[in-house]
């Protein structure tokens, strides 16, 4: 995996679950309601069109798209079997390269466009990730949660839950139809906002006119993500130091904001976590990871009304998510809506029937009736 660390699917499936950890660990921490930060640089704000999604249809009525389920499932099968060519062949590397070249990191690198060599390098990186045993492409099950048609007719945005053993994580996939069938041209780990095209840009940035501080900062983001995946907030905080002194492009700064916010939340500092969430939202509005971070931080601060708002917004986009449903159910219970709270806990259990905390919370609610 070392040569292809930038590749999002090479991150272990359900890795970067730091926000779930934060949401689960921080109940009971109480602070005064935080005030919005006033130091967001105006230059970092930009217009962003909110994606239009169809209504999520519920856990028992998934979109009837066996073609998409089969396509994404086949990538996992190829990953488990080590069939690197099949997995790499699932990506449209030309279109992925086009997404990379639109990133702030690529633009700042001063690199010329290479529509021939760039896609070839990407395919090699994808092949390496699978050939070297990158575990992120070896999911056992794929559950399609939502499908949205994108402009162009042959492009889709697909929300899916991937499971590998007892772990799972939400992803969203950008797909395009080719003469050979569906191809991937971008993918994002929803809980952290980590997108393949933005991370892959780091591969090309090494060949551009970038200062060593920037390259060190990019590596620091990866290291902090890995440490947070293991619940090591203090070590992740230390690992982020190079990223704090680097002049990160906006794409990478958003990732730093989410990581910094997650560290703050895990260390019991919800006010600081909300400040980082606000910075991320100023750059990339409507990022699901920011709603999750805010829900966790508001819950930690005992601001249950706002925690419910952001947890519900996250669930509405992705469908039931056990950790988010736990926050939502607790927030609804604390605001005097026991019936809605029970429904939220039930949603979480449909997503992950092994969650004993959700089962206990639901049983407690029923005893109170």
Backbone torsions as a table, in degrees:
resi	resn	phi	psi	omega
1	UNK	NA	-16.1	-171.1
2	UNK	-62.5	-38.2	-177.1
3	UNK	-73.9	-18.7	-176.6
4	UNK	-123.1	39.2	-176.4
5	UNK	-62.4	-24.9	-176.1
6	UNK	-72.7	-11.6	-170.9
7	UNK	-80.8	116.6	-177.5
8	UNK	-55.9	-48.4	-179.3
9	UNK	-62.6	-13.0	176.6
10	UNK	-82.1	-7.7	170.5
11	UNK	-73.1	134.6	-178.1
12	UNK	-52.9	137.5	179.6
13	UNK	-59.3	136.2	-174.1
14	UNK	68.9	9.4	169.5
15	UNK	-71.2	172.3	-176.8
16	UNK	57.0	39.5	178.1
17	UNK	-90.9	27.7	-176.9
18	UNK	-56.5	-37.6	-176.4
19	UNK	-69.6	-32.4	174.4
20	UNK	-65.8	-43.1	178.1
21	UNK	-59.2	-45.4	-179.1
22	UNK	-61.5	-45.5	-179.1
23	UNK	-63.3	-35.5	-177.5
24	UNK	-80.0	-30.4	-174.3
25	UNK	-86.1	-21.2	-163.5
26	UNK	-100.7	5.6	178.6
27	UNK	-63.2	140.0	178.1
28	UNK	98.2	-16.3	176.2
29	UNK	-76.2	126.1	-176.1
30	UNK	-120.4	129.5	172.8
31	UNK	-140.6	166.6	175.4
32	UNK	-64.6	152.5	179.8
33	UNK	-58.8	125.6	-176.5
34	UNK	-71.9	151.4	174.8
35	UNK	-96.3	148.3	-179.3
36	UNK	-61.8	145.8	178.5
37	UNK	-69.6	149.9	-179.7
38	UNK	-112.7	13.3	-172.8
39	UNK	-116.3	29.5	177.4
40	UNK	-77.4	118.8	-179.1
41	UNK	-61.2	127.5	-178.6
42	UNK	-56.6	-32.1	-177.9
43	UNK	-65.7	-18.5	-177.5
44	UNK	-88.5	-8.5	178.2
45	UNK	-85.3	141.2	178.4
46	UNK	-151.2	154.5	-179.9
47	UNK	-67.6	143.4	-178.9
48	UNK	-146.6	123.5	-178.5
49	UNK	-81.5	122.4	178.2
50	UNK	-66.8	131.5	179.7
51	UNK	-66.6	144.1	-179.8
52	UNK	-100.0	119.3	-176.9
53	UNK	-114.1	147.8	171.1
54	UNK	-72.6	162.0	-179.9
55	UNK	-64.7	135.7	176.6
56	UNK	-69.8	139.3	-167.6
57	UNK	-99.5	1.9	175.5
58	UNK	98.7	158.7	-172.7
59	UNK	-66.5	-23.6	-178.3
60	UNK	-100.1	3.4	-177.7
61	UNK	-138.1	62.0	-178.9
62	UNK	-68.6	153.0	177.5
63	UNK	-52.9	134.9	-177.2
64	UNK	-79.1	77.7	-179.6
65	UNK	-129.9	71.6	178.3
66	UNK	-61.7	-25.1	178.3
67	UNK	-65.4	-40.5	-179.8
68	UNK	-73.3	-41.6	177.8
69	UNK	-60.2	-43.2	179.2
70	UNK	-65.5	-38.9	-179.0
71	UNK	-65.7	-50.2	-179.7
72	UNK	-68.5	-35.4	176.6
73	UNK	-63.4	-35.3	-180.0
74	UNK	-66.5	-31.6	176.4
75	UNK	-64.1	-43.4	177.6
76	UNK	-63.0	-40.6	178.2
77	UNK	-62.2	-44.0	178.8
78	UNK	-64.5	-38.4	179.1
79	UNK	-64.5	-43.5	-180.0
80	UNK	-65.3	-34.4	-177.8
81	UNK	-85.9	-3.9	-179.3
82	UNK	72.3	22.0	179.7
83	UNK	-84.3	83.7	-172.0
84	UNK	-61.8	-40.4	-177.6
85	UNK	-65.2	-39.9	179.4
86	UNK	-65.6	-43.4	-179.8
87	UNK	-65.8	-46.9	179.1
88	UNK	-63.5	-34.7	179.7
89	UNK	-69.0	-10.0	177.6
90	UNK	-78.5	-10.4	-177.9
91	UNK	-101.9	141.9	170.8
92	UNK	-90.0	93.5	-172.4
93	UNK	-69.4	-27.1	176.2
94	UNK	-65.7	-45.8	-179.7
95	UNK	-70.8	-37.6	176.6
96	UNK	-61.1	-40.8	178.4
97	UNK	-63.3	-37.8	177.4
98	UNK	-62.6	-38.2	177.1
99	UNK	-65.9	-40.4	-179.8
100	UNK	-62.2	-43.3	-175.5
101	UNK	-70.2	-14.0	175.2
102	UNK	-86.9	-6.7	-177.4
103	UNK	-75.5	152.2	178.9
104	UNK	-62.3	-35.5	-178.4
105	UNK	-63.3	-44.9	179.5
106	UNK	-65.4	-43.2	-178.8
107	UNK	-60.9	-43.4	-179.3
108	UNK	-69.1	-22.2	-178.3
109	UNK	-71.0	-16.6	-179.8
110	UNK	71.2	21.7	-178.1
111	UNK	-83.5	142.4	174.5
112	UNK	-76.3	153.5	175.8
113	UNK	-67.3	140.0	177.8
114	UNK	-133.7	78.7	-173.9
115	UNK	-65.3	-10.2	177.1
116	UNK	-101.1	-53.8	-177.3
117	UNK	-71.8	-33.3	-179.3
118	UNK	-60.3	-53.5	177.9
119	UNK	-60.2	-34.6	178.3
120	UNK	-65.2	-40.4	178.9
121	UNK	-64.8	-39.0	177.7
122	UNK	-62.3	-45.3	-179.8
123	UNK	-62.1	-38.6	177.3
124	UNK	-62.8	-42.2	178.7
125	UNK	-63.4	-40.5	177.4
126	UNK	-64.2	-43.6	179.7
127	UNK	-61.6	-44.8	179.8
128	UNK	-59.7	-43.2	-176.6
129	UNK	-59.5	-41.6	-179.9
130	UNK	-76.2	-43.9	-177.5
131	UNK	-61.5	-33.3	-178.8
132	UNK	-87.8	8.0	174.6
133	UNK	85.3	21.4	176.7
134	UNK	-54.3	118.2	-169.9
135	UNK	-76.3	-10.1	-174.5
136	UNK	-70.4	-11.5	-179.7
137	UNK	-105.1	18.3	-173.7
138	UNK	-116.2	39.6	-179.6
139	UNK	-68.6	151.9	-179.9
140	UNK	-87.5	-36.0	-174.4
141	UNK	-139.4	147.8	175.2
142	UNK	-127.2	129.6	179.2
143	UNK	-120.0	113.4	179.5
144	UNK	-74.4	125.6	-177.7
145	UNK	-101.2	-39.1	-175.1
146	UNK	-158.1	145.5	179.3
147	UNK	-131.7	128.5	178.3
148	UNK	-124.7	135.2	176.2
149	UNK	-78.0	132.0	177.5
150	UNK	-101.6	161.0	178.0
151	UNK	-57.0	137.8	179.8
152	UNK	118.8	-17.1	174.2
153	UNK	85.4	-41.9	-177.1
154	UNK	-106.4	21.1	-179.3
155	UNK	-123.0	140.0	-178.9
156	UNK	-131.3	149.7	167.3
157	UNK	-111.6	120.6	-172.8
158	UNK	-118.6	125.1	172.2
159	UNK	-94.3	129.8	-178.1
160	UNK	-144.0	152.1	173.3
161	UNK	-106.3	126.6	178.4
162	UNK	-104.7	139.3	177.5
163	UNK	-126.1	139.3	175.2
164	UNK	-137.5	106.2	-174.4
165	UNK	66.6	-127.7	-179.0
166	UNK	-94.8	5.2	-178.0
167	UNK	-108.7	151.9	179.2
168	UNK	-149.2	161.9	179.1
169	UNK	-157.5	149.0	176.8
170	UNK	-88.0	137.4	175.9
171	UNK	-130.5	156.4	165.3
172	UNK	-123.6	138.9	-173.6
173	UNK	-117.2	136.2	171.0
174	UNK	-101.4	119.6	-175.0
175	UNK	-120.4	150.6	175.5
176	UNK	-135.3	140.6	-179.9
177	UNK	-85.1	129.0	177.3
178	UNK	-116.3	172.0	176.4
179	UNK	-56.9	-25.9	-179.5
180	UNK	-91.0	0.5	-177.4
181	UNK	117.1	-163.9	-177.7
182	UNK	-71.0	144.0	174.6
183	UNK	-133.1	151.3	177.4
184	UNK	-90.3	136.9	170.1
185	UNK	-126.1	0.7	168.8
186	UNK	-172.2	158.4	-179.5
187	UNK	-154.7	146.2	-175.4
188	UNK	-136.5	135.0	168.9
189	UNK	-77.6	110.7	-168.2
190	UNK	-65.6	-40.0	-172.4
191	UNK	-67.5	-22.4	-177.8
192	UNK	-117.0	-10.2	-179.6
193	UNK	74.9	25.5	-176.9
194	UNK	-91.6	111.9	-175.7
195	UNK	-106.6	139.9	-177.0
196	UNK	-56.1	-48.2	-175.3
197	UNK	-62.2	-36.4	-178.9
198	UNK	-72.2	-37.4	178.7
199	UNK	-75.3	-36.8	179.2
200	UNK	-64.8	-25.9	177.2
201	UNK	-59.4	-26.4	177.8
202	UNK	-63.2	-29.6	177.7
203	UNK	-62.8	-42.8	-178.6
204	UNK	-77.7	-29.3	-177.9
205	UNK	-60.7	-27.8	-179.6
206	UNK	-64.1	-23.0	-179.4
207	UNK	-96.2	3.2	-178.2
208	UNK	-102.2	-169.9	-178.6
209	UNK	-87.9	67.4	-177.5
210	UNK	-111.8	137.4	178.0
211	UNK	-68.8	154.3	178.3
212	UNK	-57.2	-31.0	-179.3
213	UNK	-62.7	-37.1	179.3
214	UNK	-67.2	-46.0	-180.0
215	UNK	-62.7	-38.8	177.0
216	UNK	-64.9	-37.2	178.3
217	UNK	-65.0	-39.0	178.1
218	UNK	-63.9	-41.4	177.7
219	UNK	-65.5	-34.9	-179.8
220	UNK	-64.5	-37.3	177.6
221	UNK	-61.7	-43.2	178.6
222	UNK	-63.5	-45.7	-178.8
223	UNK	-61.7	-42.8	-179.7
224	UNK	-64.6	-39.0	177.6
225	UNK	-59.9	-44.8	-179.4
226	UNK	-62.7	-41.8	-178.5
227	UNK	-68.8	-39.5	178.0
228	UNK	-66.1	-32.9	176.2
229	UNK	-58.2	-32.4	178.1
230	UNK	-91.4	8.1	178.6
231	UNK	75.6	18.7	-176.4
232	UNK	-97.9	78.6	-174.5
233	UNK	-65.0	-42.7	-178.2
234	UNK	-64.4	-43.7	179.1
235	UNK	-65.9	-37.7	178.1
236	UNK	-65.2	-38.8	177.7
237	UNK	-59.5	-44.3	178.4
238	UNK	-67.2	-37.3	-178.0
239	UNK	-66.5	-25.4	-177.2
240	UNK	-77.4	-6.5	-175.8
241	UNK	-54.2	-48.5	179.1
242	UNK	-60.9	-32.1	178.7
243	UNK	-69.8	-27.7	-179.0
244	UNK	-74.2	-26.9	-179.3
245	UNK	-95.8	-9.7	179.7
246	UNK	-85.9	148.5	174.2
247	UNK	-87.1	86.3	-176.4
248	UNK	-76.1	141.7	170.8
249	UNK	-63.8	163.4	-175.6
250	UNK	-57.4	-41.4	-179.0
251	UNK	-56.6	-43.1	-178.0
252	UNK	-80.9	-29.3	178.2
253	UNK	-65.9	-34.3	176.5
254	UNK	-59.7	-44.9	178.6
255	UNK	-62.3	-41.2	177.3
256	UNK	-60.9	-40.7	179.9
257	UNK	-59.7	-44.8	-179.1
258	UNK	-65.9	-41.8	179.3
259	UNK	-65.2	-44.1	178.7
260	UNK	-62.1	-41.9	179.0
261	UNK	-63.3	-40.5	179.0
262	UNK	-65.2	-40.8	176.9
263	UNK	-60.5	-46.6	-179.2
264	UNK	-61.9	-42.1	-179.7
265	UNK	-64.0	-44.1	-179.0
266	UNK	-66.5	-25.3	180.0
267	UNK	-95.5	12.3	174.4
268	UNK	77.3	32.8	179.7
269	UNK	-123.8	71.2	-175.0
270	UNK	-63.9	-31.9	178.0
271	UNK	-60.0	-46.2	178.6
272	UNK	-65.0	-39.4	178.6
273	UNK	-59.8	-40.6	179.6
274	UNK	-68.7	-32.9	176.5
275	UNK	-64.3	-41.4	177.8
276	UNK	-67.8	-36.7	177.2
277	UNK	-61.9	-39.8	179.1
278	UNK	-65.1	-39.4	177.7
279	UNK	-62.9	-45.0	179.2
280	UNK	-62.1	-41.6	-177.4
281	UNK	-68.0	-29.6	178.2
282	UNK	-67.0	-27.3	-178.7
283	UNK	-92.4	-45.6	-178.3
284	UNK	-131.4	86.0	179.5
285	UNK	-63.4	155.5	174.2
286	UNK	69.7	20.8	176.5
287	UNK	-77.2	121.6	-177.2
288	UNK	-56.2	-36.1	-179.2
289	UNK	-58.4	-32.9	-179.3
290	UNK	-71.5	-39.1	175.6
291	UNK	-60.8	-41.3	179.9
292	UNK	-64.8	-43.2	179.7
293	UNK	-62.1	-43.0	178.8
294	UNK	-64.9	-41.1	178.6
295	UNK	-59.8	-43.8	-180.0
296	UNK	-64.1	-44.6	-176.8
297	UNK	-68.8	-42.7	178.4
298	UNK	-63.9	-38.2	177.2
299	UNK	-63.5	-41.1	179.5
300	UNK	-64.2	-31.9	179.8
301	UNK	-84.8	-2.7	-178.9
302	UNK	77.3	15.4	177.3
303	UNK	-93.8	82.3	-168.3
304	UNK	-73.2	-29.7	179.4
305	UNK	-64.3	-46.4	178.9
306	UNK	-71.8	-33.6	176.1
307	UNK	-61.0	-43.0	179.2
308	UNK	-64.2	-40.5	-178.9
309	UNK	-60.0	-48.0	-175.3
310	UNK	-77.5	-33.6	176.2
311	UNK	-65.6	-39.9	179.2
312	UNK	-67.7	-38.4	178.5
313	UNK	-61.7	-40.7	178.4
314	UNK	-65.0	-46.3	-179.3
315	UNK	-65.6	-37.1	179.6
316	UNK	-62.7	-33.5	178.8
317	UNK	-77.3	-38.8	-169.7
318	UNK	-105.9	-12.3	-169.6
319	UNK	84.4	179.7	-175.8
320	UNK	-56.3	132.8	175.5
321	UNK	-134.0	121.3	-170.0
322	UNK	-54.5	-46.3	-177.4
323	UNK	-67.3	-43.6	178.7
324	UNK	-66.2	-37.5	178.6
325	UNK	-66.6	-30.0	176.2
326	UNK	-65.2	-45.0	177.6
327	UNK	-63.7	-45.8	-178.4
328	UNK	-61.2	-46.9	-179.7
329	UNK	-61.9	-43.5	178.5
330	UNK	-62.6	-42.7	-178.8
331	UNK	-65.3	-41.3	178.7
332	UNK	-67.0	-36.9	177.5
333	UNK	-64.5	-43.5	-178.0
334	UNK	-68.4	-23.3	179.4
335	UNK	-98.7	16.4	171.9
336	UNK	77.9	31.8	178.3
337	UNK	-124.1	69.6	-173.1
338	UNK	-62.9	-35.8	-179.7
339	UNK	-65.3	-42.9	177.6
340	UNK	-67.9	-35.6	178.2
341	UNK	-62.6	-44.3	178.6
342	UNK	-60.7	-40.5	178.9
343	UNK	-63.3	-38.0	179.0
344	UNK	-66.5	-43.6	177.7
345	UNK	-63.1	-37.7	177.9
346	UNK	-65.3	-39.4	175.6
347	UNK	-59.2	-44.9	-180.0
348	UNK	-62.1	-38.0	178.6
349	UNK	-69.1	-31.4	175.5
350	UNK	-67.1	-32.5	177.8
351	UNK	-73.4	-41.6	-178.5
352	UNK	-142.7	92.2	-177.7
353	UNK	-64.0	-10.3	-178.0
354	UNK	-86.1	-4.5	-175.2
355	UNK	-76.7	98.9	-179.8
356	UNK	-68.9	-28.2	178.4
357	UNK	-65.1	-38.5	177.1
358	UNK	-68.2	-39.7	179.2
359	UNK	-63.8	-41.5	180.0
360	UNK	-67.7	-40.4	179.3
361	UNK	-63.8	-39.4	178.8
362	UNK	-67.1	-42.3	179.2
363	UNK	-63.1	-38.7	178.7
364	UNK	-64.1	-41.0	178.3
365	UNK	-61.8	-41.3	-178.6
366	UNK	-67.7	-32.5	177.8
367	UNK	-70.0	-28.1	-178.1
368	UNK	-77.0	-16.5	-176.9
369	UNK	-74.8	NA	NA
